[in-house]
Amino acid sequence: MLFKVRPAAKEDCKEISRMILELASYENMTDQVKITHEELERDGFCPNPFFECLVAEVPEEHQSKEGVTIVGYALYFYTYSTWKGRSVYLEDLYVMTEFRGKGIGKGLLSKVAEVGKKKQCVRLQLSVLDWNAPSRDFYAAKGAQDLTDSEGWHILRFDGRDLDNLANEAPED
């Protein structure tokens, strides 16, 4: 199938937002999505963006049943490892169900890797839910290492009240 991967534009944020909800539905977590397309526009297309995004687009003649041509996205940002240096973190990689198995996911993932290499990143990191064997298998087939088993890393998070409480304990400036 013909498709192209290109940097997302501000005008794509409604479609990206739609696909974020589709991904959350697949992961049974729609109740956790609070982001709006306006926030995506603000945070991704400002002078110092918090993320970058690529979209996969098919020609009009291959549009989805719903009539959309943007059928996948990869949202990522840069981090820094004190052990290794520059890194890119893949927050989301999503391809609409009817377009899976056509190389679009691989195209998006490869393009994120290419962008990271151009920025001298030494690694690409991501998280996958433990029950999501198809995604784990997809990434493993491309060479990803599961650090949960090999190194014992756990992902931790502070949010909501816990983040507020932690911030309130910060020393005075």
N, C-alpha and C positions, 0 to 999 in steps of 0.2 A: 504494500500500500504506500502510496505517495504521502509524505508528510514532511514538514520542516520544523526544526527547533529554532526558536528565536528568543531574544531577550523580551521579557514581558514589557508592555507599555502601560502607562497609567490607565488607559482606556480598557485594558484587559481585566481590571480588578473585579468587575462584576462576575465575569466568567470564572476567575480564580476563586472567588468567594463561593460560587455555586459548587465548584469541585471540592473545595474544603469541606463543605457540608456533605457531599457525596462520600468523601473519604471518612468523615466522622461517622456517617451512617454505617458504612462497611465495618468500622471498628466498634460499633455499638456505643458511641460516645457523643451523639449529637447534642446532648444536654450540656456538654462542656465547651461547645463553640460559642464564643462571645464576640469574636472579631467581626467587624463590618467591612464592606468593600471601601467605605470612606477611610477607615483606619488603615487598610492596606495601602490605599492611595497615599495617605499622609506619611506612613512609615517606610514605604518602599520607594517613594519618588520625591524625597526631600533632599536638601543639600548633602546631608550625611545619612544615607539610608541605613535602616536597621537590617534589611535583607535584600537579596537579589532574587530574581525569579526568571525562569525560562518557561515558555509555553510551547506545546506541540500543536501544530495547526495542520489540518488537512484541507485539500481543495474543496470548493463548494460542492462538486459532484460526489464527494465522499462524506458530506456532512452527516451528523448523527440523526437518529430518528426525531430528535427534538429540534433539529435545524441548526445545530451549533458546529462551528469549524474548529474551535479551540477545544481539544479533546484530552489534554493532559498538561501537567505542570510539574516543575521541580522548584521548590522554594528552599533557599540556602543562605547561610551567612558565614562569616569568618570568625574563627576562634584562634587562640594561641596556646600552644603547649609549652610549658617551661622545660620539658624534656626534649621536644622535637622541633618546635618552632611553629610556623604558620600552618593552619589547618582550615579546612572547609567543613561545615556541618550541614548535612542534608536534613532539613526539618521535615519536608514532605516530598514524596514522589508519588504521583497519582496519574493513572490513565483510566478513562471511562471504560466501563466493563465491555461494551461492544467493540472497543478498539484494542483490547489486550491481545497479546500473542502475535502482534504485527511488527514488533521491533521498536515501538514508540517508547516504552519504558527504558529499554537499553539505550536508545538514542538520547533520551533526557539524562540518564545517569552518566553516560559517556561525555556528554557536553558539560555537565557539572564538573566532572574530573578534568576535562580539558581547560575549563575556566580556572579551576584551582591550580593546575600546573602552571598556567600562564602567570598566575599571581605568586608563584613559587611556594605553594602549599605542599607540604610533605605527606599529608594524609587527608582522607575523606572519611568522616565519621557520620554515623546515623544510629537511630534506635528503631527496633522492630518489636512489636508486641509478641510475647512468648507463644501465644496461640496461633499467630499468623505464619504458619508453615509455608504457604506459597511465597510470601515475601522473603522469608528467611532463605528459602531454597533459591529464589531468584538472585539475591545478593551473593549467596555462597557460590553459585555457579559463575559469578563474575569475579570471584576471588576474595570476597569479604571474609574477615575472620570474626568469629563470635567470641568477644572478649569476656562474656559472662562465664563461659566454661574455662577458657584458657588462662585468664588472668583474674577472674573473680570480681570484676568491677560491678558496682551497683549504681544505678541512676537515682539520685536524690533530688528533691524539689522542696522549695519553700514557696508558698503562695498564700493569698488571702490573709487571714488573721496572723498566721505564723510569720509571713513576710513582714507584716506591719509590726509585730512584736519585736522581731529581730532588728528592723530598722530603728525602732524607738530605743534600742539599747546601744546605738552607735555613740562613740565618744563625741564630746563637743568639739567643734572646729576651733 
